[in-house]
């Protein structure tokens, strides 16, 4: 009994020791983490100081800087809170936050730039000067007041331009302009539609054809009424297939202005099929509203009608001149025509590239769930491109971003060619060869 009693007593001592060890482990863990408290406090103070800096200097920072800093601060704050919770540390004492601003960022921006018409921050934030913004506001205000009665027109327009220029998320746009996310989204599309409805006369194909022809005359393309090609804009997801894009058919003049835009075609559709479905094709082939002006007599005595230069993906038509196929018997005359044709097609590529460079949102893959609105936004970007050329705003040079992989190489059309188109192209090729030799 004594032995049994002694054995039982020994087991009790071991159990007590194990229990004591188990109860002290959390204290040991907590003790191990105590030294992190001062570090967490320092990080929290640094985050608060950065938030204060952003709050007091947001008018001096570039949009990309302010948006990046705001994003990093939100991530840092979330990470610190998660770390404190995981380590079971007491919440660090945070400095008192600065008093909140009574006015949204845009109101303070207007106040800060009130005295100067050409404050460079207007171009940095909205991709246009204050006078150009004021002119645009006058043009679209009636539409905005009707569709957005609760939002000041200048706020709605500025918020839309800010999102276009910097690809800013709706939440961030709302914070900058005193809107909630839903109003920021709704007003963005209302503004794009208002631009499309009120700036359509900037497509001058019907209204100012003489200026267009004269402009092409200066680059050795007599009687030319435009250059026709495609831009491709990326869309997320598989809605348009793998690496799907939206195609935008555009006609541009010798200065890179858009003369006609047809947006919203899936990249799976052949370019010649798209052409036949556009109002431009109908205006030439059916109603004869376009390209029905007088012929032009070339230096070699040949007479050519008004025409358009077209990419190799289009068929050769009487009014649409495409490049020669590069065969083994490729003559110097054909080579000179193709060289001039290639330079002309560069006008289309450059126009789209400048649209992407100015409006960063169009250089990003578009969200698939809003794909039906994408053509409206692209068309607005093209009209704003024309508007800002008219306002003599500085050009945003292309940076090569936002293009689909297929932009660089378009499959050539392989169908039948128009016989009269061949005659016109040969006559123009002879003329270009003669001008090249004379120069």
C-alpha positions in Angstrom: 0.0 0.0 0.0 2.8 2.2 0.9 4.5 1.5 -2.4 1.3 2.1 -4.2 0.7 5.3 -2.3 4.2 6.4 -3.0 3.8 5.7 -6.8 0.6 7.5 -6.9 2.2 10.5 -5.2 5.0 10.6 -7.8 2.5 10.6 -10.6 0.7 13.6 -9.0 3.9 15.5 -8.9 4.6 14.9 -12.6 1.0 16.0 -13.5 1.4 19.2 -11.5 4.7 19.9 -13.3 3.1 19.3 -16.7 0.2 21.5 -15.8 2.5 24.2 -14.6 4.5 24.1 -17.9 1.4 24.2 -20.0 0.0 27.2 -18.2 3.2 29.2 -18.5 3.7 28.7 -22.3 1.3 31.5 -23.4 3.1 33.8 -21.0 6.4 32.8 -22.6 5.0 33.5 -26.1 3.7 36.8 -25.0 6.9 37.6 -23.3 8.8 36.8 -26.5 6.6 39.3 -28.5 6.9 42.1 -26.0 9.9 43.5 -27.7 7.9 44.0 -31.0 5.6 46.5 -29.3 8.0 49.5 -29.7 8.7 48.5 -33.3 4.9 48.3 -34.1 4.5 51.7 -32.5 7.2 53.2 -34.7 5.7 51.7 -37.8 2.3 53.0 -36.9 3.6 56.5 -36.3 5.4 56.4 -39.6 2.2 55.3 -41.4 0.3 58.1 -39.7 3.0 60.7 -40.6 2.8 59.5 -44.3 -1.0 59.8 -44.2 -0.6 63.4 -42.9 1.9 64.2 -45.6 -0.5 62.9 -48.3 -3.4 64.9 -46.8 -1.4 68.2 -46.8 0.5 67.7 -50.1 -2.0 66.0 -52.4 -2.3 69.1 -54.6 1.5 69.1 -55.2 1.9 65.4 -55.9 1.5 63.9 -59.4 -1.6 61.8 -59.7 0.5 58.6 -60.1 2.4 59.5 -56.9 -0.7 60.3 -54.9 -2.6 57.2 -56.0 0.4 54.9 -55.4 1.1 56.4 -51.9 -2.6 56.1 -51.0 -2.6 52.4 -52.0 0.6 51.7 -50.1 -0.7 53.4 -47.0 -3.9 51.4 -47.1 -2.0 48.1 -47.4 0.4 49.1 -44.6 -2.4 50.0 -42.2 -4.2 46.7 -42.9 -0.9 44.7 -42.5 -0.1 46.4 -39.2 -3.6 45.7 -37.8 -3.3 42.1 -38.9 0.1 41.7 -37.3 -1.0 43.2 -34.0 -4.0 40.8 -33.9 -1.9 37.8 -34.8 0.7 38.5 -32.1 -1.9 39.2 -29.5 -0.3 42.6 -28.8 -2.2 45.5 -27.3 -3.2 48.0 -29.9 -0.4 50.7 -30.3 -1.3 54.2 -29.4 -1.8 56.1 -32.6 -1.2 59.8 -33.1 -4.3 62.0 -33.3 -5.3 62.1 -37.0 -5.3 65.5 -38.6 -8.7 67.1 -38.8 -10.6 66.0 -41.9 -10.7 68.3 -44.9 -14.0 70.2 -45.3 -13.7 70.3 -49.1 -13.0 67.5 -51.5 -9.7 67.4 -53.4 -11.2 69.0 -56.5 -12.6 72.0 -54.7 -9.3 72.6 -53.1 -7.6 72.2 -56.5 -9.9 74.8 -58.1 -9.1 77.2 -55.3 -5.4 76.6 -55.6 -5.4 77.2 -59.4 -7.9 80.0 -59.5 -5.5 82.8 -60.3 -3.6 81.2 -63.2 -5.2 80.1 -66.5 -2.2 78.0 -67.5 -1.2 76.2 -64.2 0.7 73.0 -65.4 -1.2 70.9 -62.9 -4.3 71.1 -65.1 -2.4 69.2 -67.8 -0.9 66.8 -65.3 -4.3 65.9 -63.7 -6.7 66.3 -66.6 -4.6 66.1 -69.8 -5.7 69.6 -70.9 -5.2 73.2 -69.9 -7.8 75.2 -67.8 -9.0 77.1 -70.9 -9.6 73.9 -72.8 -11.4 72.4 -69.8 -13.6 75.4 -69.6 -14.5 75.3 -73.3 -15.3 71.6 -73.0 -17.4 72.2 -69.9 -19.5 74.8 -71.8 -20.1 72.3 -74.6 -21.3 69.4 -72.4 -22.8 71.2 -69.4 -26.4 71.1 -70.7 -26.3 67.3 -71.2 -24.7 66.8 -67.8 -27.2 69.1 -65.9 -30.0 67.1 -67.5 -28.6 63.6 -66.8 -26.8 64.3 -63.5 -28.9 67.0 -61.7 -27.3 66.3 -58.2 -23.7 66.5 -59.4 -22.0 69.8 -60.4 -21.1 69.6 -64.1 -17.5 70.7 -63.5 -17.1 67.9 -60.9 -18.6 65.3 -63.2 -16.5 66.3 -66.2 -13.3 66.6 -64.1 -13.9 63.2 -62.4 -14.4 61.5 -65.8 -11.2 63.1 -67.3 -9.3 62.1 -64.2 -10.3 58.5 -64.5 -9.6 58.5 -68.3 -6.2 60.0 -67.8 -5.0 57.9 -64.9 -7.1 54.7 -65.0 -8.2 55.6 -61.5 -10.6 53.2 -59.7 -14.0 54.5 -58.9 -13.5 54.5 -55.2 -10.4 56.7 -55.5 -12.3 59.0 -58.0 -15.1 59.3 -55.5 -12.8 60.4 -52.7 -11.1 63.0 -54.9 -14.3 64.5 -56.2 -16.8 64.1 -53.3 -18.8 61.3 -54.9 -19.6 57.8 -53.8 -18.4 54.9 -56.0 -21.8 54.4 -57.7 -22.1 58.1 -58.6 -18.5 58.1 -59.9 -19.3 55.1 -62.1 -22.6 56.5 -63.4 -21.2 60.0 -64.0 -18.2 58.6 -65.9 -20.4 57.0 -68.6 -22.8 59.9 -68.7 -19.8 62.2 -69.4 -18.5 59.9 -72.2 -21.9 59.9 -73.8 -22.2 63.7 -73.5 -18.8 64.1 -75.2 -19.9 61.7 -78.0 -23.2 63.6 -78.5 -21.8 67.1 -78.4 -18.4 66.8 -80.1 -19.4 64.7 -83.1 -18.9 67.6 -85.5 -15.2 67.3 -84.9 -15.2 64.4 -87.3 -14.8 66.6 -90.4 -15.1 64.1 -93.2 -18.4 65.6 -94.4 -17.9 69.2 -93.4 -14.3 70.1 -94.3 -13.2 67.8 -97.1 -11.2 70.6 -99.0 -8.9 71.0 -96.0 -8.4 67.3 -95.8 -7.4 67.0 -99.5 -5.1 70.0 -99.3 -3.4 68.4 -96.3 -2.7 65.2 -98.1 -1.4 67.1 -101.1 1.4 68.4 -98.9 2.6 64.8 -98.3 2.4 63.8 -102.0 -1.0 62.2 -102.0 -3.2 64.3 -104.4 -7.0 64.0 -104.1 -6.6 61.7 -101.0 -9.5 62.0 -98.5 -8.0 60.0 -95.6 -6.2 56.9 -94.4 -8.2 53.9 -93.2 -6.9 51.4 -90.6 -7.7 49.7 -87.3 -6.8 50.1 -83.7 -7.1 47.2 -81.2 -8.0 47.6 -77.6 -7.6 44.8 -75.1 -10.5 43.2 -73.1 -10.1 41.0 -70.1 -11.4 37.5 -70.0 -12.5 35.1 -72.7 -15.5 37.0 -74.0 -13.7 37.8 -77.3 -11.6 34.6 -77.3 -8.0 34.2 -76.3 -6.1 37.5 -76.5 -9.4 39.1 -77.6 -9.6 42.7 -78.5 -12.1 45.2 -79.7 -11.4 46.5 -83.2 -11.9 50.2 -84.0 -12.0 51.2 -87.6 -10.8 54.7 -88.1 -10.2 57.2 -90.9 -7.6 59.9 -90.2 -6.3 63.0 -92.0 -2.7 64.1 -92.7 -2.4 65.6 -89.2 -3.7 62.6 -87.3 -7.2 63.8 -86.7 -10.0 61.3 -86.7 -12.4 61.7 -89.6 -14.6 58.7 -89.0 -14.7 56.1 -86.2 -16.5 52.8 -86.0 -15.9 51.2 -82.6 -16.8 47.9 -81.0 -16.0 45.1 -83.5 -14.7 41.8 -82.2 -11.2 40.9 -83.3 -12.4 37.5 -84.6 -14.3 39.3 -87.4 -12.4 39.8 -90.7 -11.6 43.5 -91.4 -13.2 43.3 -94.9 -16.4 42.1 -93.3 -16.3 45.0 -90.8 -15.7 47.5 -93.6 -18.8 46.4 -95.5 -21.0 47.0 -92.3 -19.9 50.5 -91.5 -21.6 53.8 -92.4 -18.4 54.9 -94.2 -18.8 52.1 -96.7 -22.5 52.8 -97.2 -21.8 56.5 -97.7 -19.4 55.7 -100.5 -20.9 52.6 -102.2 -24.7 53.2 -101.7 -25.6 56.9 -101.0 -22.6 58.3 -102.9 -22.3 61.0 -100.3 -18.6 60.6 -100.1 -15.7 60.7 -102.6 -17.9 62.0 -105.3 -15.9 65.2 -105.9 -13.9 66.2 -109.0 -11.1 64.1 -110.4 -7.5 65.3 -110.1 -5.1 65.4 -113.2 -1.7 64.0 -112.3 1.6 65.1 -113.7 1.6 62.2 -116.1 -1.8 63.3 -117.5 -3.8 60.6 -115.8 -6.9 61.5 -114.0 -7.8 60.0 -110.6 -10.9 60.2 -108.5 -11.1 61.0 -104.8 -9.8 58.0 -102.8 -8.8 56.7 -99.4 -5.6 54.8 -98.6 -6.4 51.5 -96.9 -4.5 48.9 -94.9 -3.5 45.6 -96.6 -6.3 43.8 -94.7 -8.9 45.6 -96.9 -9.8 44.8 -100.4 -8.6 47.0 -103.3 -11.6 49.0 -104.4 -12.1 51.9 -106.9 -11.9 54.3 -104.0 -9.8 52.3 -101.5 -6.1 51.9 -102.5 -4.2 49.1 -100.7 -0.5 48.3 -101.1 0.9 46.1 -103.8 1.7 42.4 -103.0 5.5 42.1 -102.7 6.2 39.6 -105.5 9.5 38.5 -107.0 8.9 40.9 -109.9 8.4 43.9 -107.6 9.3 47.0 -109.5 10.7 50.3 -108.3 7.4 52.0 -109.1 5.5 49.6 -106.9 8.1 49.9 -104.2 7.8 53.7 -104.2 4.0 53.4 -103.9 4.3 51.0 -101.0 6.8 53.2 -99.2 4.4 56.2 -99.5 1.5 54.0 -98.5 3.3 52.7 -95.4 4.1 56.2 -94.3 0.4 57.1 -94.7 -0.7 54.1 -92.6 1.6 55.3 -89.9 -0.9 58.2 -89.4 -3.5 55.8 -88.1 -1.2 53.9 -85.8 0.2 57.2 -84.4 -3.3 58.6 -83.8 -4.4 55.6 -81.8 -1.1 55.5 -79.9 -1.5 59.1 -78.9 -5.0 58.4 -77.7 -3.7 55.6 -75.5 -0.8 57.8 -74.3 -3.1 60.6 -73.2 -5.9 58.5 -71.8 -4.2 55.7 -69.8 -7.5 53.9 -69.1 -7.5 53.0 -72.8 -4.1 51.4 -72.6 -5.3 49.0 -69.9 -7.2 45.7 -70.5 -10.9 46.6 -70.1 -13.0 44.8 -67.6 -15.1 42.1 -69.3 -18.3 42.7 -67.3 -18.4 46.3 -68.7 -17.4 45.5 -72.2 -20.6 46.9 -73.7 -19.6 50.4 -72.6 -16.0 50.1 -74.0 -16.8 51.4 -77.5 -18.5 54.5 -76.0 -15.3 55.3 -74.0 -13.0 54.7 -76.9 -15.1 56.9 -79.2 -15.0 59.6 -76.5 -11.2 59.3 -76.3 -11.0 59.8 -80.1 -13.2 62.9 -80.1 -11.2 64.4 -77.2 -8.1 63.8 -79.3 -9.6 65.9 -82.1 -10.8 68.5 -79.6 -7.4 69.0 -78.0 -5.7 69.2 -81.4 -8.2 72.0 -82.2 -7.3 73.7 -78.9 -3.6 73.5 -79.8 -2.9 71.4 -76.7 0.5 69.6 -76.6 0.6 66.1 -78.0 1.1 63.1 -75.8 3.6 61.0 -77.7 3.0 57.3 -78.1 4.7 55.0 -75.7 3.7 51.6 -77.2 1.6 50.6 -74.2 -1.9 49.1 -74.5 -1.6 47.6 -78.0 -2.7 44.1 -78.7 0.0 41.7 -80.0 -1.8 41.6 -83.4 -1.4 45.4 -83.8 2.0 45.0 -85.5 0.9 42.5 -88.2 -2.5 42.4 -89.9 -3.3 39.5 -92.3 -3.5 40.8 -95.8 -6.8 40.5 -97.8 -6.7 37.6 -100.2 -9.9 38.0 -102.2 -10.7 39.5 -105.5 -9.5 43.0 -106.4 -11.4 45.7 -108.2 -10.1 46.3 -111.8 -10.7 50.1 -111.7 -8.9 50.2 -108.4 -5.9 48.7 -110.0 -5.9 51.4 -112.7 -6.1 54.2 -110.2 -3.4 52.6 -108.0 -1.1 52.2 -111.0 -1.6 55.8 -112.1 -0.9 57.1 -108.6 2.2 54.8 -108.4 3.5 56.2 -111.7 3.0 59.8 -110.4 4.7 59.1 -107.1 7.7 57.5 -108.9 8.0 60.5 -111.2 7.8 63.0 -108.2 10.4 60.9 -106.4 12.8 61.0 -109.3 12.3 64.7 -109.8 13.1 65.4 -106.1 
